[in-house]
Amino acid sequence: MKYLVSLLIAAALCFAAESKLGKPLTLTTQTAIADINAKPAEFVGKTVQVKGKISEVCQSMGCWMQLVDPATKAAVKIKVKDGEIVFPKDSVGKIAVAEGKLSKIEMTKEQAIAQAKHEAEENKKKFDPASVKGPVTIYQIQGTGAVIE
């Protein structure tokens, strides 16, 4: 009986453990996702740490995840080089802390259409090219590390 109880406790600890991905987090303070979205130019090129609920994960290679602040609904994408970090495809709904540099990406309308089409294909969603209205500027964090709770 003691053995069974010990085994159950060990199993519970394994499932409750956080998942550390990529490089260790180095910052001691977090930046609110809403603050980044409100004034992204102030954060471009700077390393930031954010916390949020995972709302989406790349279902193809696990190369990005979308974090949403549950309180403000503000969202930011964490993107990594393919294979550098693989975000678990089943982590939607979990809380994560991620760190990396905020980057600004400017795309022509054609580039934005191609990117949106690619993401729709990855996530097996329908895509209408007419939904892209013009050139697009996006801000995303080039992730270096993350912890998924």
Secondary structure, 3 states (H helix, E strand, C coil): CHHHHHHHHHHHHHHHCCEEEECCCCCCCCCCHHHHHHCHHHCECCEEEEEEEEEEECCCCCCEEEEECCCCCCEEEEECCCCCCCCCCCCCCCEEEEEEEEEEEEECHHHHHHHHHHHHHHCCCCCCHHHCCCCEEEEEEEEEEEEEC
